[in-house]
Amino acid sequence: MLSIYNSLTKKKEIFKPLQTNKVGLYVCGITVYDHCHIGHARMFLSFDVVVRYLRYKGYEVTYVRNITDIDDKIIERAALNQEPYEQLTARFIASMQKDVTDLQTLAPTIEPRATVYMPHMINLIQSLIDKGYAYVASNHDVYYSVSALKSYGCLAHAKLDSLQSGSRVDVNPYKNNPLDFVVWKMAKPGEPAWDSPWGKGRPGWHTECSAMSLDILGETFDIHGGGPDLKFPHHENERAQSEAHTNKKFVNIWMHTGYLQKDKEKMSKSLNNFLTIQAFLAEYHRDVLRYFMISSHYRSPLEYSLELIDAAKRGITRLYTALKDVTLGEKPTASEYEARFTKAMDDDFNTPEALAVLFDLSREINRLKLENKEKAEKFAALLQYLGQVLGLFTQSCEEFLQHKSVNTAGKTLTNSEIEALIEQRNEAKKNKDYAAADAIRQQLLTFKIILEDKAQGTEWRIG
């Protein structure tokens, strides 16, 4: 049975969906004021694997990932660029959609935008005011009163007193409590604004996710996910306002990924230590990034370095190479490999253990290529099938192995240029000009292109 680590209880729990064979999953998406970086990719890819595996298990998954298309950062960036915020967000939504498409992640079932949910958020805020959980301050902002909910702080695993003493919240004379958070913010002159009972303004960031998830998935749903920095205050505040509104448990299981780090610090725009997804994909295949991400457990911190990326490239290349020169057969219906794979993934989506199974399977395929072609073909089909549960093997092995060819100076060879050089080398060998043939091989090696001379001709791959 599938068990998932619940951030709320700090333990693994047997997964029991609210509805038989159906799962409601909400993941906090991106605030679209800039291009996505590979720290965002960890969230995209981690929950992509979760969705793929749940569907592999036979669940019908409603996967909701929101888009925050209005907030302070968006307003500030639009003002800096001297452009309408709608134009800014449209550009970066398109950029994000290109990123997730290029990463070959599954599309969310529903991808709601905050600006479409203004009526839902206003109704939620009014409910909180009516029930005594929120108040209109003298500056006309509306704040949630954290002291009104006894369970506030349980997701952060801290009592209200300790959160207050440890908080770094700026002093705000309009709040009753420094930890009270804004659910409706009055607009400043020139800012985007929507009508409300409290005046023109916009919702607080936490409010949007409550309104969207409650409307789409219901008052209680199965899984809520996001990055580790969202646990507090964002998810804590989501939980607080949602449960105050419904008087019901908001989420059964909370899932949080680990940080992607660079030089032991979280990769983020604020630290200016990030690499965009597109910059990464300009040099490496998308499966290299996915392999790198899933080679570590989704809850563990993951350090980014070129050495680890090169190791990931070698690892995924080994798996692709096992599929080379073998026709895919019909995968075995019952296999110890699939049983081990499922056991690993049932243990809180343990992708490193699942990858270990794939490597064992690939070694067996390489052995069987020489001894039992028919069995090799069946196991190759199984390798591809299980790999695709993790989102790997998005291309044929030939396309992957010939994906990029870049030398140390940054120059790229096209496939046709490589083929032309190989033809020149073959011609030199035919003329017994072995020095010229060797020089071409060495030239290709500077682009990390490895040649393999076989009876049927010369094949090449990126090393």
C-alpha positions in Angstrom: 0.0 0.0 0.0 1.1 3.5 -0.8 2.4 5.5 2.2 3.1 9.3 2.0 5.0 11.5 4.5 2.6 14.0 5.9 4.2 17.3 6.9 1.4 17.9 9.4 1.9 14.8 11.4 5.6 14.4 10.6 5.2 10.7 9.8 4.4 8.4 6.9 0.7 7.5 6.6 -1.1 4.9 4.5 -2.8 6.8 1.7 -6.5 6.5 1.8 -8.3 8.9 -0.6 -11.5 10.5 0.3 -13.2 8.9 -2.7 -12.4 5.4 -3.9 -9.9 5.5 -6.8 -10.0 9.3 -7.0 -7.4 11.8 -5.8 -7.7 15.5 -5.4 -4.2 17.1 -5.5 -3.5 20.9 -5.3 0.0 22.2 -5.8 1.0 25.8 -5.4 2.3 27.1 -8.7 4.4 30.0 -9.8 4.1 33.8 -9.3 4.6 34.9 -12.9 6.8 38.0 -12.8 10.0 36.4 -14.2 11.3 33.3 -15.9 11.2 30.0 -14.0 14.5 28.6 -12.7 15.6 25.0 -12.0 14.5 25.4 -8.3 11.0 25.7 -9.7 11.7 22.7 -11.9 12.2 20.6 -8.7 8.6 21.3 -7.7 7.3 20.8 -11.3 9.1 17.4 -11.6 8.5 16.1 -8.1 4.8 16.5 -8.4 4.8 15.3 -12.0 6.2 12.0 -10.7 3.6 11.9 -7.9 0.8 12.3 -10.5 2.3 9.8 -12.9 2.7 7.2 -10.1 -0.8 7.7 -8.7 -2.2 7.2 -12.2 0.0 4.1 -12.6 -1.6 2.8 -9.4 -5.0 3.3 -11.1 -6.2 6.5 -9.4 -8.1 9.1 -11.3 -6.2 12.2 -10.3 -7.5 15.8 -10.5 -4.3 17.7 -10.5 -4.7 21.4 -9.8 -1.7 23.8 -10.0 -2.5 27.5 -9.7 -1.0 30.6 -11.3 -0.5 33.7 -9.2 -1.0 36.5 -11.7 -1.4 39.4 -9.2 0.7 40.2 -6.2 3.2 42.8 -5.0 6.2 41.4 -7.0 4.1 41.5 -10.2 3.0 45.1 -9.6 6.6 46.2 -8.7 8.1 44.5 -11.8 5.3 45.9 -14.1 5.9 49.4 -12.7 9.7 49.0 -13.2 9.1 47.9 -16.8 6.5 50.6 -17.3 4.0 48.1 -18.8 0.5 46.9 -17.8 0.7 44.1 -15.3 -1.5 42.0 -17.7 1.1 42.2 -20.4 3.9 41.2 -17.9 2.0 38.2 -16.6 0.9 37.0 -20.1 4.6 37.0 -21.2 5.8 35.0 -18.2 2.8 32.6 -18.2 3.8 31.8 -21.8 7.4 31.4 -20.6 6.3 29.0 -17.9 4.2 27.0 -20.3 7.2 26.6 -22.6 9.3 25.4 -19.6 6.8 22.7 -18.5 6.2 21.6 -22.1 10.0 21.4 -22.7 10.4 19.4 -19.5 7.6 17.0 -20.7 5.6 17.3 -17.5 2.0 16.3 -17.5 -0.4 19.2 -17.8 -2.6 20.0 -14.7 -6.2 19.0 -15.0 -7.1 22.5 -14.0 -4.7 25.6 -13.9 -6.7 28.4 -12.3 -5.5 32.0 -12.2 -5.9 34.2 -9.2 -7.5 37.1 -11.1 -10.4 34.9 -12.2 -11.2 34.0 -8.6 -11.9 37.5 -7.2 -15.6 36.8 -6.4 -14.7 33.5 -4.6 -12.0 35.3 -2.5 -14.3 38.1 -1.6 -16.9 35.7 -0.4 -14.3 33.8 1.6 -13.1 37.0 3.3 -16.6 38.1 4.1 -17.3 34.7 5.7 -14.1 35.0 7.9 -15.3 38.5 9.0 -18.8 37.3 9.8 -17.4 34.4 11.9 -15.0 36.6 13.8 -11.8 35.3 12.3 -11.0 38.4 10.3 -11.3 42.2 11.0 -11.3 45.4 9.0 -8.5 47.6 10.3 -8.6 51.3 10.4 -6.6 51.5 7.2 -9.3 49.5 5.5 -7.1 46.4 5.0 -8.7 43.2 6.2 -6.6 40.9 8.4 -7.0 37.4 9.6 -6.8 37.1 13.4 -4.4 34.2 14.1 -5.4 34.1 17.8 -9.0 33.3 16.9 -8.0 29.8 15.7 -6.7 27.5 18.5 -4.9 25.2 16.1 -2.9 28.0 14.4 0.7 26.9 14.0 0.1 23.1 13.9 1.5 22.8 10.4 4.6 24.8 11.4 4.7 22.6 14.5 4.9 25.7 16.7 2.6 27.3 19.3 1.4 30.8 18.7 3.6 32.2 21.5 6.8 30.8 20.0 5.8 32.0 16.5 5.3 35.5 17.9 8.6 35.6 19.8 10.5 34.3 16.9 8.8 36.3 14.2 10.5 38.9 12.0 7.3 40.5 10.9 7.5 44.2 10.4 5.7 46.3 13.0 2.3 47.2 11.6 0.2 49.5 13.8 -3.0 48.4 12.1 -2.7 44.8 13.2 -4.0 43.4 16.4 -1.2 40.8 16.4 2.1 41.0 14.5 1.3 37.5 13.0 -2.1 38.5 11.7 -1.9 38.3 7.9 -3.7 40.4 5.3 -6.5 38.8 3.3 -7.6 42.0 1.5 -5.2 44.8 0.8 -6.4 48.3 -0.2 -4.9 49.5 -3.5 -2.5 52.4 -3.7 -3.0 55.0 -6.5 -2.3 53.5 -9.9 -2.3 49.9 -8.7 -4.6 47.2 -10.1 -7.7 47.0 -8.0 -11.1 45.2 -7.7 -14.3 46.3 -6.0 -15.1 44.8 -2.6 -17.3 45.6 0.4 -14.1 47.1 2.0 -13.1 49.3 -0.9 -11.0 48.9 -4.0 -8.0 46.5 -3.5 -6.8 43.0 -4.1 -6.6 39.8 -2.1 -3.6 38.7 0.0 -1.5 35.9 -1.5 -2.7 33.2 1.0 -6.3 33.9 0.2 -6.2 32.9 -3.5 -5.1 29.3 -2.9 -7.8 28.7 -0.3 -10.5 30.1 -2.6 -9.3 28.1 -5.7 -8.7 24.8 -3.9 -12.0 24.9 -2.0 -14.0 25.7 -5.2 -12.3 23.0 -7.4 -11.6 20.2 -4.9 -14.1 20.8 -2.2 -13.9 21.6 1.5 -11.6 18.7 2.3 -9.3 17.1 -0.3 -6.5 14.5 -0.3 -3.1 16.1 -1.0 -1.7 19.7 -0.9 1.9 20.2 -2.1 4.5 22.8 -2.6 8.0 23.9 -1.9 9.5 23.8 1.6 9.4 27.6 2.0 5.6 27.5 1.6 5.0 25.5 4.8 5.0 28.6 6.9 3.5 31.0 6.6 1.7 30.3 3.3 0.3 26.9 3.9 -0.3 27.5 7.6 -2.3 30.5 6.6 -4.2 28.7 3.9 -5.1 26.0 6.4 -6.1 28.5 9.0 -8.5 30.5 6.9 -9.9 27.5 5.1 -10.8 25.6 8.3 -12.2 28.7 9.9 -14.4 29.2 6.9 -15.6 25.6 6.6 -15.2 24.3 10.1 -13.8 21.1 8.5 -10.3 19.6 8.0 -8.8 21.3 5.0 -6.2 18.8 3.7 -5.5 15.2 4.6 -1.9 15.0 3.6 0.6 17.9 3.2 3.6 17.3 1.0 6.7 19.5 0.7 9.7 19.1 -1.5 13.3 19.8 -0.3 15.3 22.8 -1.4 17.4 22.9 -4.5 20.6 24.4 -3.2 23.7 26.0 -4.8 26.8 26.4 -2.6 24.7 25.3 0.4 22.1 28.1 -0.1 18.6 27.8 -1.4 18.4 28.5 -5.1 16.2 31.6 -5.5 15.8 34.9 -7.4 16.3 36.9 -4.2 19.9 35.4 -3.8 20.6 35.7 -7.5 22.1 32.2 -7.6 19.6 30.6 -10.0 19.8 29.1 -13.4 16.7 29.3 -15.6 15.2 26.2 -17.0 15.7 27.4 -20.6 19.4 28.1 -19.9 19.8 24.5 -18.6 18.0 23.0 -21.5 20.1 24.9 -23.9 23.0 22.7 -22.9 21.5 19.5 -21.5 18.7 17.1 -22.4 15.5 17.4 -20.3 15.9 13.8 -19.1 19.3 14.8 -17.5 17.5 17.3 -15.3 14.7 14.9 -14.4 17.2 12.2 -13.6 19.2 14.6 -11.5 16.1 15.6 -9.5 14.7 12.1 -8.9 18.1 10.6 -8.0 17.5 12.3 -4.6 14.3 11.8 -2.6 11.8 14.6 -3.1 11.9 15.6 0.6 15.7 15.8 0.7 17.8 19.0 0.1 19.6 18.6 -3.3 22.8 20.4 -4.1 23.3 21.6 -7.7 26.7 21.3 -9.2 28.2 20.7 -12.6 29.8 17.5 -11.3 26.4 16.1 -10.2 24.8 17.1 -13.4 27.5 15.3 -15.4 27.0 12.3 -13.1 23.3 12.5 -13.9 24.0 12.6 -17.6 26.2 9.5 -17.3 23.4 7.7 -15.3 20.6 8.4 -17.7 22.9 7.6 -20.6 23.5 4.1 -19.2 19.7 3.6 -19.0 19.1 4.8 -22.6 22.0 2.7 -23.8 20.4 -0.5 -22.5 17.5 0.2 -24.9 19.9 0.6 -27.8 20.0 -2.1 -30.6 17.0 -3.9 -29.1 13.5 -4.1 -30.4 10.9 -3.6 -27.7 8.8 -6.7 -27.1 5.8 -7.3 -24.9 6.6 -6.5 -21.3 6.3 -9.3 -18.7 2.9 -9.2 -16.9 4.5 -10.2 -13.6 8.1 -9.4 -12.8 10.2 -9.2 -9.7 11.6 -5.9 -11.1 8.2 -4.3 -11.3 7.3 -5.6 -7.8 10.5 -4.0 -6.4 9.9 -0.8 -8.3 6.3 -0.6 -6.9 7.6 -1.4 -3.4 10.1 1.5 -3.6 7.5 4.0 -5.0 4.9 2.9 -2.4 7.4 4.0 0.2 6.7 7.8 -0.1 7.7 7.9 -3.7 11.3 6.7 -3.2 12.6 7.5 -6.6 16.3 6.7 -5.8 15.3 3.1 -4.9 13.1 2.9 -8.0 16.1 4.1 -10.1 18.2 1.3 -8.6 15.7 -1.2 -9.9 15.9 0.3 -13.4 19.7 -0.1 -13.3 19.4 -3.7 -12.3 17.0 -4.2 -15.1 19.3 -2.5 -17.6 22.2 -4.7 -16.6 20.1 -7.7 -17.2 19.0 -6.4 -20.6 22.7 -5.9 -21.6 23.5 -9.5 -20.6 20.4 -10.9 -22.4 21.2 -9.1 -25.6 23.9 -11.7 -26.1 22.1 -14.7 -24.6 18.4 -14.4 -25.1 17.2 -11.8 -27.6 13.5 -12.5 -27.0 13.8 -12.0 -23.3 15.9 -8.9 -23.7 13.2 -7.4 -25.9 10.6 -8.1 -23.1 12.7 -6.6 -20.4 13.5 -3.6 -22.6 9.8 -2.9 -22.9 9.5 -3.2 -19.1 12.5 -0.8 -18.6 10.9 1.8 -20.9 7.5 1.3 -19.2 8.7 1.7 -15.6 11.0 4.6 -16.7 8.1 6.4 -18.2 6.2 6.1 -14.8 9.0 8.4 -13.6 8.8 10.6 -16.7 12.0 9.3 -18.3 12.6 8.0 -21.8 10.8 10.9 -23.5 12.7 10.2 -26.8 14.2 7.2 -28.6 17.6 6.1 -27.4 19.1 7.2 -30.8 17.6 10.7 -30.4 18.8 11.0 -26.8 22.3 9.7 -27.4 22.7 12.3 -30.2 21.0 15.2 -28.4 23.8 17.8 -27.9 27.4 18.1 -29.1 29.1 21.1 -27.6 32.8 21.7 -27.2 34.6 23.6 -24.5 34.5 26.8 -26.5 30.7 26.6 -26.7 30.5 25.7 -30.4 27.8 23.2 -31.4 27.9 20.6 -34.2 24.7 19.7 -36.0 23.8 16.1 -36.7 24.4 16.6 -40.4 27.9 18.1 -39.7 28.7 15.1 -37.5 27.6 12.7 -40.2 29.7 14.5 -42.7 32.8 14.2 -40.5 32.1 10.5 -40.0 31.8 10.1 -43.8 35.1 11.9 -44.2 36.7 9.6 -41.6 35.3 6.5 -43.4 36.7 7.7 -46.7 40.1 8.4 -45.0 40.1 4.8 -43.6 39.2 3.4 -47.0 42.2 5.3 -48.4 44.3 3.9 -45.5 44.9 7.5 -44.4 44.7 6.5 -40.7 46.3 9.7 -39.4 43.5 11.7 -41.0 40.9 9.3 -39.7 42.3 9.5 -36.2 42.4 13.3 -36.4 38.7 13.4 -37.2 37.9 11.0 -34.3 39.9 13.4 -32.0 38.1 16.4 -33.4 34.7 14.8 -32.6 36.0 13.8 -29.1 36.4 17.5 -28.3 32.6 17.7 -28.7 32.3 14.7 -26.4 31.2 12.6 -29.4 32.1 9.0 -29.1 32.4 6.8 -32.2 31.6 3.1 -32.3 32.8 1.1 -35.3 30.4 -1.8 -35.9 29.9 -4.3 -38.7 26.9 -2.4 -40.0 28.8 0.9 -39.9 30.0 3.7 -37.6 27.6 4.8 -34.8 28.0 7.8 -32.6 26.7 9.1 -29.3 27.4 12.0 -26.9 29.7 10.8 -24.1 
